[in-house]
Amino acid sequence: MNLASTLLLLLLAAFMEAGGDALCRSGLHASALARAGFLAAGGLVLFGYGCVVNTPPWDFGRLIGVYVVFFFLVAQAIAWIAFHQRPNGAMLAGGGLIVAGGVVLSLSR
């Protein structure tokens, strides 16, 4: 698998994991009828995430740094857009450390 395909697959996995979590969160705070739909959709998306991230024959431990960066960025975007939770200074500082850690893990051999 080439680098671009790997990065796109990791980005897709991050969207699926953070999105599935957001659907479950929405379901937990929704009306009874909407709750079932959100929770079912969240479960399906999270199941798909598990398949997407574990199907390729890669050393996931080596790629975890990039994945954690993608997950953090996507999760913050979803929190801001879907739940109107803007990142504060501490979140931005911690996020900077996550991105720096991902760079270190990605560049190490």
C-alpha positions as CSV (number, residue, x, y, z in Angstrom):
1,M,0.0,0.0,0.0
2,N,1.5,3.4,-1.0
3,L,1.8,6.3,1.4
4,A,-1.2,8.3,0.0
5,S,-3.5,5.3,0.2
6,T,-2.4,4.6,3.7
7,L,-2.9,8.2,4.8
8,L,-6.4,8.4,3.2
9,L,-7.4,5.1,4.9
10,L,-6.2,6.4,8.3
11,L,-8.1,9.6,7.7
12,L,-11.2,7.7,6.8
13,A,-10.8,5.6,9.9
14,A,-10.5,8.7,12.1
15,F,-13.7,10.1,10.5
16,M,-15.5,6.8,11.1
17,E,-14.3,6.5,14.8
18,A,-15.0,10.1,15.8
19,G,-18.2,10.1,13.7
20,G,-19.4,6.9,15.3
21,D,-18.7,8.2,18.7
22,A,-20.6,11.4,17.9
23,L,-23.6,9.5,16.7
24,C,-23.6,7.4,19.9
25,R,-23.3,10.6,22.0
26,S,-26.2,12.1,20.1
27,G,-28.2,9.0,20.6
28,L,-27.7,9.1,24.4
29,H,-29.1,12.6,24.6
30,A,-32.0,12.2,22.0
31,S,-35.6,11.4,22.3
32,A,-36.6,7.7,22.5
33,L,-37.3,7.3,18.8
34,A,-34.2,9.2,17.6
35,R,-32.1,7.4,20.3
36,A,-32.5,4.0,18.6
37,G,-31.5,5.4,15.2
38,F,-28.5,7.3,16.4
39,L,-27.2,4.4,18.5
40,A,-27.7,1.9,15.7
41,A,-26.0,4.2,13.2
42,G,-23.1,4.8,15.6
43,G,-22.7,1.1,16.2
44,L,-22.6,0.4,12.4
45,V,-20.1,3.2,11.8
46,L,-17.9,2.0,14.6
47,F,-18.1,-1.6,13.3
48,G,-17.1,-0.3,9.9
49,Y,-14.2,1.6,11.5
50,G,-12.9,-1.6,13.1
51,C,-13.0,-3.4,9.7
52,V,-11.4,-0.4,7.8
53,V,-8.5,0.0,10.3
54,N,-7.8,-3.7,10.7
55,T,-8.1,-5.1,7.2
56,P,-4.9,-3.6,5.6
57,P,-1.7,-5.6,6.2
58,W,0.2,-2.7,7.9
59,D,2.1,-2.3,11.1
60,F,-0.5,-0.3,12.9
61,G,1.8,0.3,15.8
62,R,4.1,2.2,13.5
63,L,1.3,4.3,12.0
64,I,-0.5,5.0,15.3
65,G,1.2,8.4,15.6
66,V,-0.4,9.6,12.4
67,Y,-3.7,8.1,13.2
68,V,-3.9,9.7,16.7
69,V,-3.2,13.1,15.0
70,F,-6.0,12.5,12.5
71,F,-8.3,11.3,15.2
72,F,-7.6,14.3,17.4
73,L,-8.1,16.8,14.6
74,V,-11.3,15.2,13.3
75,A,-12.7,14.8,16.8
76,Q,-12.1,18.5,17.5
77,A,-13.8,19.5,14.2
78,I,-16.8,17.3,14.9
79,A,-17.0,18.7,18.5
80,W,-17.0,22.2,17.1
81,I,-19.4,21.7,14.3
82,A,-21.9,19.2,15.7
83,F,-21.8,20.1,19.4
84,H,-20.7,23.7,19.3
85,Q,-17.7,23.1,21.6
86,R,-14.8,25.3,20.5
87,P,-11.4,24.2,21.6
88,N,-9.9,26.3,24.4
89,G,-6.3,27.2,25.0
90,A,-5.5,24.0,26.9
91,M,-7.0,21.9,24.1
92,L,-4.9,23.7,21.5
93,A,-1.8,23.3,23.5
94,G,-2.5,19.6,24.1
95,G,-3.3,19.2,20.5
96,G,0.0,20.8,19.5
97,L,1.7,18.2,21.7
98,I,-0.3,15.4,20.0
99,V,0.7,16.7,16.5
100,A,4.3,17.0,17.6
101,G,4.2,13.4,19.0
102,G,2.8,12.2,15.7
103,V,5.6,13.8,13.8
104,V,8.2,12.2,16.1
105,L,6.6,8.7,15.7
106,S,6.2,9.1,12.0
107,L,9.8,10.1,11.4
108,S,11.3,7.5,13.6
109,R,12.4,4.2,12.1
